[in-house]
Amino acid sequence: MEAKRFSLIDRVAIVTGSGMGIGEGIAFGFADLGANVVVAERDAESAEATAEEIRNKGRKSIVVLSDVREPEHVDDIVKKTLEEFGHIDILVNNAGGMFLSDVASINEKGWDAIIRANLKSTFLCSKAVSAVMMEKKTKGSIINISSVDALSGAPGTAAYGAAKAGIISFTQSLAMELAPHGIRVNAIAPGITATPGTEQWVTPEIEKKINEYVPLGRRGKPEDIEGAAIYLASDYASYVTGQTIVVDGGITVKPLLPH
């Protein structure tokens, strides 16, 4: 195995929603392997903290305060990235959001909000960044963060699951469109992952139930998703496109009934 094929030295990565959680972990992982990282984030404090840690690792990082649901904000991310670095090699569409609501209760505004935060933002960023990659003939990598909710239903997650399933389908179509340009497009579907967002509702009792339910006996960690993202961004995945890597501790292969 050639370790240098994992190297991301001097590559430029945009990671949306990288102020905390999975996005932060991916940004740190890229920096550890030599990438310069654009922290695209709405929250100024967490964004600057991520960027400062990347700089402490010896890499360059800029913060672009942005809401990737808005086309003009996405254009600003691309503009400032090119001004600072001149090119874009990697895009991670991590930003998103959800709230629990059954179909009978959710209204059209709530449905649209979840689709916009997850699926539309992925479309907007991918469209803008892939245009730059094609123009500059960059052999780039686009990585979309989906979810195991895209692969199996659960009460209260119809809108979120639909958005994340849409990301998988979008990934496949975009991969085919961009393949002639040498640009790879893949997705990651995390399972239950320990992030600041999930910590708000995971009590010790819920933690115990999760650990009993997940075949590998624990929740995922941001570094678990980070590893998959590093692989997809690296030269080791140079023949991988249109795929979804599931990182869920075995949840999606667990039988419904005991054998």
KASUL-V376196 format. One record per backbone hydrogen bond with DSSP energy under -1.0 kcal/mol. CO is the residue of the C=O (numbers start at 1). NH is the residue of the N-H. If there is no record, write none. Layout:
[[CO & NH] [CO & NH]]
//
This chain:
[[2 & 5] [3 & 6] [4 & 7] [5 & 235] [8 & 11] [11 & 36] [12 & 89] [12 & 90] [13 & 38] [14 & 92] [15 & 40] [20 & 24] [21 & 25] [22 & 26] [23 & 27] [24 & 28] [25 & 29] [26 & 30] [27 & 31] [28 & 32] [29 & 33] [30 & 35] [31 & 34] [33 & 8] [34 & 10] [36 & 13] [37 & 62] [38 & 15] [39 & 64] [40 & 17] [41 & 66] [43 & 47] [44 & 48] [45 & 49] [46 & 50] [47 & 51] [48 & 52] [49 & 53] [50 & 54] [51 & 55] [52 & 56] [54 & 59] [55 & 58] [60 & 37] [62 & 39] [64 & 41] [67 & 70] [70 & 74] [71 & 75] [72 & 76] [73 & 77] [74 & 78] [75 & 79] [76 & 80] [77 & 81] [78 & 82] [79 & 83] [80 & 84] [81 & 85] [89 & 141] [90 & 14] [91 & 143] [92 & 16] [92 & 94] [93 & 145] [102 & 105] [102 & 106] [107 & 111] [108 & 112] [109 & 113] [110 & 114] [111 & 115] [112 & 116] [113 & 117] [114 & 118] [115 & 119] [115 & 120] [116 & 121] [119 & 123] [120 & 124] [121 & 125] [122 & 126] [123 & 127] [124 & 128] [125 & 129] [126 & 130] [127 & 131] [128 & 132] [129 & 133] [130 & 134] [131 & 135] [132 & 136] [133 & 138] [138 & 140] [140 & 184] [141 & 91] [142 & 186] [143 & 93] [144 & 188] [147 & 150] [148 & 151] [148 & 152] [154 & 157] [156 & 101] [157 & 161] [158 & 162] [159 & 163] [160 & 164] [161 & 165] [162 & 166] [163 & 167] [164 & 168] [165 & 169] [166 & 170] [167 & 171] [168 & 172] [169 & 173] [170 & 174] [171 & 175] [172 & 176] [173 & 177] [174 & 178] [175 & 179] [178 & 181] [178 & 183] [179 & 182] [184 & 142] [185 & 242] [186 & 144] [187 & 245] [188 & 146] [189 & 247] [190 & 148] [192 & 220] [195 & 199] [198 & 201] [198 & 202] [201 & 203] [203 & 207] [204 & 208] [205 & 209] [206 & 210] [207 & 211] [208 & 212] [209 & 213] [210 & 214] [214 & 217] [220 & 194] [221 & 224] [221 & 225] [222 & 226] [223 & 227] [224 & 228] [225 & 229] [226 & 230] [227 & 231] [228 & 232] [229 & 233] [230 & 234] [234 & 237] [235 & 238] [237 & 240] [243 & 187] [245 & 189] [247 & 191] [248 & 251] [249 & 216] [250 & 253] [251 & 254]]
//
